[in-house]
Amino acid sequence: MSQGDSNPAAIPHAAEDIQGDDRWMSQHNRFVLDCKDKEPDVLFVGDSMVQLMQQYEIWRELFSPLHALNFGIGGDTTRHVLWRLKNGELENIKPKVIVVWVGTNNHENTAEEVAGGIEAIVQLINTRQPQAKIIVLIIYWKDEQDYHERKVQMDC
């Protein structure tokens, strides 16, 4: 399903510095440093859906005690997460569980391409973190039409 190199959602790519403040790369570099300093049992990786989890009490109650790390960056696509994971965010740690939640921002991709991008992320994690159990959280679309209708709603 990943369609190899022909799937644009499965090709690692660093995010563009749209704000001009190097924010995305700074966040990535902080995550890489966290990998050197911490020993997480659980790693969350993805877009704003992951990033925002830290703002809620449930994070402090349920996930902080599990020595969880949150590597979520708002606006990330499967390509961005794949790039981050290939460039240091899986180094020096051995989490028991890795939770992946990404795909919301893949507006330029078909549902099949998004699935292929997620599959590429899972394959990379399996290769670099074979001890980890992987949990993939997804947004469900009934079909391609539903995906495009929701995309239009999200863009407005």
TIDREN-156625 format. One record per residue (C-alpha): residue number from 0; x, y, z. Coordinates in nm, 3 decimals, decimal comma. Layout:
N
<atom num="NUM" u="X" v="Y" w="Z"/>
...
//
This chain:
156
<atom num="0" u="0,000" v="0,000" w="0,000"/>
<atom num="1" u="0,291" v="0,240" w="0,060"/>
<atom num="2" u="0,357" v="0,245" w="-0,316"/>
<atom num="3" u="0,729" v="0,287" w="-0,254"/>
<atom num="4" u="0,889" v="0,599" w="-0,395"/>
<atom num="5" u="0,580" v="0,683" w="-0,602"/>
<atom num="6" u="0,373" v="0,775" w="-0,295"/>
<atom num="7" u="0,438" v="1,140" w="-0,204"/>
<atom num="8" u="0,298" v="1,085" w="0,148"/>
<atom num="9" u="0,567" v="0,822" w="0,214"/>
<atom num="10" u="0,870" v="1,030" w="0,111"/>
<atom num="11" u="1,045" v="1,187" w="0,414"/>
<atom num="12" u="1,055" v="1,565" w="0,395"/>
<atom num="13" u="1,140" v="1,833" w="0,651"/>
<atom num="14" u="0,870" v="2,093" w="0,703"/>
<atom num="15" u="0,914" v="2,431" w="0,539"/>
<atom num="16" u="0,998" v="2,720" w="0,770"/>
<atom num="17" u="0,685" v="2,919" w="0,688"/>
<atom num="18" u="0,708" v="3,145" w="0,996"/>
<atom num="19" u="1,076" v="3,219" w="0,932"/>
<atom num="20" u="1,173" v="3,144" w="1,291"/>
<atom num="21" u="1,303" v="2,788" w="1,255"/>
<atom num="22" u="1,028" v="2,674" w="1,495"/>
<atom num="23" u="0,975" v="2,329" w="1,345"/>
<atom num="24" u="1,345" v="2,239" w="1,341"/>
<atom num="25" u="1,384" v="2,371" w="1,695"/>
<atom num="26" u="1,106" v="2,142" w="1,813"/>
<atom num="27" u="1,263" v="1,848" w="1,630"/>
<atom num="28" u="1,604" v="1,922" w="1,785"/>
<atom num="29" u="1,446" v="1,939" w="2,132"/>
<atom num="30" u="1,288" v="1,596" w="2,073"/>
<atom num="31" u="1,626" v="1,455" w="1,969"/>
<atom num="32" u="1,778" v="1,593" w="2,291"/>
<atom num="33" u="1,494" v="1,437" w="2,491"/>
<atom num="34" u="1,598" v="1,103" w="2,344"/>
<atom num="35" u="1,941" v="1,147" w="2,498"/>
<atom num="36" u="1,818" v="1,259" w="2,840"/>
<atom num="37" u="1,505" v="1,052" w="2,905"/>
<atom num="38" u="1,397" v="0,690" w="2,913"/>
<atom num="39" u="1,034" v="0,679" w="2,800"/>
<atom num="40" u="0,816" v="0,373" w="2,830"/>
<atom num="41" u="0,570" v="0,531" w="2,587"/>
<atom num="42" u="0,639" v="0,759" w="2,291"/>
<atom num="43" u="0,365" v="0,956" w="2,118"/>
<atom num="44" u="0,449" v="1,087" w="1,772"/>
<atom num="45" u="0,241" v="1,283" w="1,525"/>
<atom num="46" u="0,079" v="1,617" w="1,452"/>
<atom num="47" u="-0,118" v="1,868" w="1,662"/>
<atom num="48" u="-0,355" v="1,597" w="1,782"/>
<atom num="49" u="-0,060" v="1,448" w="1,971"/>
<atom num="50" u="0,097" v="1,781" w="2,064"/>
<atom num="51" u="-0,223" v="1,910" w="2,225"/>
<atom num="52" u="-0,265" v="1,603" w="2,447"/>
<atom num="53" u="-0,015" v="1,752" w="2,693"/>
<atom num="54" u="-0,254" v="2,037" w="2,772"/>
<atom num="55" u="-0,515" v="1,811" w="2,926"/>
<atom num="56" u="-0,537" v="1,663" w="3,273"/>
<atom num="57" u="-0,559" v="1,313" w="3,128"/>
<atom num="58" u="-0,196" v="1,349" w="3,011"/>
<atom num="59" u="-0,080" v="1,428" w="3,364"/>
<atom num="60" u="-0,297" v="1,157" w="3,519"/>
<atom num="61" u="-0,245" v="0,869" w="3,278"/>
<atom num="62" u="0,055" v="0,926" w="3,054"/>
<atom num="63" u="0,312" v="1,119" w="3,260"/>
<atom num="64" u="0,337" v="0,834" w="3,514"/>
<atom num="65" u="0,425" v="0,605" w="3,221"/>
<atom num="66" u="0,733" v="0,816" w="3,147"/>
<atom num="67" u="0,574" v="0,923" w="2,821"/>
<atom num="68" u="0,731" v="1,156" w="2,568"/>
<atom num="69" u="0,517" v="1,367" w="2,337"/>
<atom num="70" u="0,673" v="1,427" w="1,995"/>
<atom num="71" u="0,378" v="1,600" w="1,832"/>
<atom num="72" u="0,417" v="1,903" w="1,606"/>
<atom num="73" u="0,117" v="2,095" w="1,479"/>
<atom num="74" u="0,079" v="2,091" w="1,102"/>
<atom num="75" u="0,291" v="1,782" w="1,045"/>
<atom num="76" u="0,207" v="1,540" w="0,768"/>
<atom num="77" u="0,316" v="1,180" w="0,730"/>
<atom num="78" u="0,617" v="1,306" w="0,533"/>
<atom num="79" u="0,728" v="1,530" w="0,819"/>
<atom num="80" u="0,689" v="1,261" w="1,084"/>
<atom num="81" u="0,879" v="1,015" w="0,866"/>
<atom num="82" u="1,163" v="1,267" w="0,826"/>
<atom num="83" u="1,177" v="1,335" w="1,199"/>
<atom num="84" u="1,187" v="0,967" w="1,287"/>
<atom num="85" u="1,464" v="0,904" w="1,033"/>
<atom num="86" u="1,663" v="1,196" w="1,170"/>
<atom num="87" u="1,711" v="1,121" w="1,538"/>
<atom num="88" u="1,377" v="1,094" w="1,714"/>
<atom num="89" u="1,407" v="0,717" w="1,751"/>
<atom num="90" u="1,771" v="0,718" w="1,865"/>
<atom num="91" u="1,894" v="0,638" w="2,217"/>
<atom num="92" u="1,552" v="0,531" w="2,347"/>
<atom num="93" u="1,376" v="0,196" w="2,381"/>
<atom num="94" u="1,008" v="0,264" w="2,450"/>
<atom num="95" u="0,776" v="-0,028" w="2,512"/>
<atom num="96" u="0,493" v="0,138" w="2,318"/>
<atom num="97" u="0,489" v="0,393" w="2,035"/>
<atom num="98" u="0,162" v="0,567" w="1,954"/>
<atom num="99" u="0,133" v="0,716" w="1,605"/>
<atom num="100" u="-0,137" v="0,970" w="1,522"/>
<atom num="101" u="-0,085" v="1,154" w="1,196"/>
<atom num="102" u="-0,257" v="1,213" w="0,863"/>
<atom num="103" u="-0,494" v="1,496" w="0,948"/>
<atom num="104" u="-0,281" v="1,749" w="0,760"/>
<atom num="105" u="-0,222" v="1,541" w="0,447"/>
<atom num="106" u="-0,467" v="1,755" w="0,249"/>
<atom num="107" u="-0,281" v="1,708" w="-0,079"/>
<atom num="108" u="-0,291" v="1,329" w="-0,060"/>
<atom num="109" u="-0,552" v="1,067" w="-0,130"/>
<atom num="110" u="-0,673" v="0,845" w="0,152"/>
<atom num="111" u="-0,471" v="0,559" w="0,002"/>
<atom num="112" u="-0,154" v="0,773" w="-0,003"/>
<atom num="113" u="-0,208" v="0,876" w="0,359"/>
<atom num="114" u="-0,246" v="0,510" w="0,456"/>
<atom num="115" u="0,076" v="0,436" w="0,268"/>
<atom num="116" u="0,254" v="0,716" w="0,452"/>
<atom num="117" u="0,139" v="0,576" w="0,785"/>
<atom num="118" u="0,249" v="0,230" w="0,673"/>
<atom num="119" u="0,596" v="0,370" w="0,592"/>
<atom num="120" u="0,614" v="0,519" w="0,943"/>
<atom num="121" u="0,516" v="0,186" w="1,101"/>
<atom num="122" u="0,774" v="-0,002" w="0,892"/>
<atom num="123" u="1,045" v="0,242" w="1,001"/>
<atom num="124" u="0,948" v="0,205" w="1,367"/>
<atom num="125" u="0,946" v="-0,175" w="1,334"/>
<atom num="126" u="1,297" v="-0,161" w="1,190"/>
<atom num="127" u="1,447" v="0,083" w="1,440"/>
<atom num="128" u="1,243" v="-0,009" w="1,750"/>
<atom num="129" u="1,160" v="-0,380" w="1,715"/>
<atom num="130" u="1,084" v="-0,416" w="2,087"/>
<atom num="131" u="0,806" v="-0,157" w="2,074"/>
<atom num="132" u="0,439" v="-0,230" w="2,034"/>
<atom num="133" u="0,287" v="0,017" w="1,789"/>
<atom num="134" u="-0,056" v="0,173" w="1,825"/>
<atom num="135" u="-0,185" v="0,364" w="1,523"/>
<atom num="136" u="-0,469" v="0,609" w="1,577"/>
<atom num="137" u="-0,649" v="0,715" w="1,262"/>
<atom num="138" u="-0,922" v="0,944" w="1,144"/>
<atom num="139" u="-1,184" v="0,741" w="0,966"/>
<atom num="140" u="-1,334" v="0,850" w="0,637"/>
<atom num="141" u="-1,615" v="0,648" w="0,483"/>
<atom num="142" u="-1,473" v="0,691" w="0,134"/>
<atom num="143" u="-1,274" v="0,925" w="-0,089"/>
<atom num="144" u="-1,570" v="1,165" w="-0,126"/>
<atom num="145" u="-1,613" v="1,188" w="0,251"/>
<atom num="146" u="-1,239" v="1,259" w="0,285"/>
<atom num="147" u="-1,259" v="1,550" w="0,039"/>
<atom num="148" u="-1,576" v="1,690" w="0,197"/>
<atom num="149" u="-1,415" v="1,690" w="0,542"/>
<atom num="150" u="-1,100" v="1,843" w="0,396"/>
<atom num="151" u="-1,303" v="2,133" w="0,256"/>
<atom num="152" u="-1,471" v="2,178" w="0,596"/>
<atom num="153" u="-1,134" v="2,180" w="0,774"/>
<atom num="154" u="-0,990" v="2,433" w="0,529"/>
<atom num="155" u="-1,274" v="2,680" w="0,591"/>
//
